[in-house]
């Protein structure tokens, strides 16, 4: 719950935690005041609860590991992807969970998957997809220069950039692209 980027259904939380519905219901009873179910999904009553729970100094023995939560969520949605099940939550947030778990190679693989990119565009639209892609690329660049260059050399990125070059410039995304090391890429590889 503390690592979720958006509310998750009780069914998905059960699967992520590898619990049966009865054990999960028992836990829900204990935490329902802080994490009520709204519209079929558990969510905190306020973000300050999450902030408190992930801060070990303030929460003490109630502390939870957000990084561990990100890893569990990423593992769950990667299993679904391997079964060719494309969940809207995964399409939007899997990259963030992988990055937060420091699983750079898997983010690079995800960003290099044309069907994943197409699903993102279908769900989020082109502008949001490109912004998410550049956000993830910038995080990769900050952590692992070589993998950022690999993403920019990949067919998915190069085709998107080649086909949407004007869009990058006109929408202001070019400035975000520069923060991803695009100038380094152009110097090193000579561009497209």
N, C-alpha and C positions, 0 to 999 in steps of 0.2 A: 504493500500500500504506500509506503514511504518513497518508493522508487518509481511508481507509476506516473507517467506523463499525462494521463487522462484517466478518468474512472474506468475500472475494469469490472466486468460482471462477476457475480459470485461463482458461476460455473468456471470461468477462466481462472479466477484466483484459486479455486479448488484444484484445478489441473496444475497450475504453476507450483503450488505448495505440495502437490502429490498427496492430497488428503481426500478421504471420502466425505460425502456431503454431511454425514452425521457429526463427525469430528469438527468439520468446518462450522456447522451450525452452533456447536458448543462454544467455539471461539468467538463467533459473531455475537453470541449472547453476552459475552464478557466485555466486548469492546464496542457494542452498539451505540453507546452514548457519545463516543468520540468519532466513530466511523459508521454512521447510519447508512442504510441502504436506500438510495434514491434512484428511481427509474431503473431498478434492477442492477444497480452497480453500487459498490461500497465506495464511500468517499469521506474524507475528513470533514469535520464541521468547520474547520478553519486551517489555513496553511501553517499557522503558528504551532499546531500540534505536531506536524511533520518536522518543522524546524527544531522543536524541542526534543523529539524522539531521536533524531540523528546527531544531536549534540551530546556527546557522552558526559561532558562536564555538568550540563544542566539536568540531564535525564537519569544519570547514574545507572542503576541496574535495569532501567527500562529502555536503555539505548538499543537502537537497531542499526544495522549496517546498510546504508543506502546502496553502497557498491555491491554488496552481496545480493540485494534485491534486484538491482539492475542486471546482474549476471543471471539470476534465476528467470527473470522475465525474458531476457535475450535467448536463453537456452530453450525456453518453451516455444517462442515464436520461430526460432530457427528449426526446431523439430517440425513445426507445421509447414514451414517453407519447403523442407526436404520432402514432405508428403504432397507438395504442390498445392497446399492450401494457403491462399493469400488472404490474410486477415487485415481489415482496414487499419487496426491499431498498429500492426507490424509494419505496414506500408509507410505509415507516418512516423513511427517512433523507434523502430528497431535499430536504426543507425545510432541514435542517441544512447540507447541502452548498451550497445556494443562499445561505443566510445567511452562511456562512463565506466565500463568494465575493463577498459584498456585493451580491447581486442581489435587492434587496428587491422590486422590481416583480414579478419572477417568483415569489417566495414568496407575495406577495399574490394573484397570479393562481391559484396552486396551492391556497391556502387558500379561495379563492372557488369552487372546482370541486366541485359536489355529488357527482359520481361518485368523485372522489379521496377525499373525506371518507367516503363509504360504504365504499370499499375499505379505508380505514384502520380503520374500526369493525369490519369483517368480519375483518381480519387481527389487529388488536391488542386489540379490545374497546373498549367505550365509555370506560371510565376512562382507559386509556392514551392513547387518541386525544385525549381532551379535555386531558390533561396535556401531550401533545406540541404540540397546537394552542396552548395557553396559553404554553408555553415559547417557541414561535416568535413568537407575538404579543408577548410581553414583549421579545424581542430586536428586533423591528421597532419597538416603542415607544421603545426606548432609542436607536435609530438615526434613525428617521423617524416623527415624531409623526403627520403627516398620513396616512401609509399605515396606521398602526395604527388610526386613526379610520375609514379606508375599510374595513378588515377588519371592524370592529365594525358598520358600517352595512350590510355585505353580507348577502344573503339567507341564505347558509349559516350564518354566525355567529348572526344574529338568530333564525333558526328553531331552531337548536340551543339557544341560550340560553332562548328562550321555552318550548320543550318540556321542557328539562332544568333549569329554574331551581332547582327544589327540590334536584336532585342537586348542583348547584354549591354550594349552601349546606350541605347535609348532608355532603358529602364533603370539605369544607374548600377546595375549588377556588375559592371566592369570594375568598379572601385572595390567591391567585395572580392572579385576575382583576383585583383592585385594583392589583397591581403592573404590570399591562398598560395602565393608564391608563383603566380602566373608569369611575372616578369623574369623570375629565375628560370622557369621552364622555357620561355622563349629564347633566353640567352644560351641555355644549355643545349636545347634540342633544335633550335632554329624555327620553332613554330609549326604551323600546319601548312 
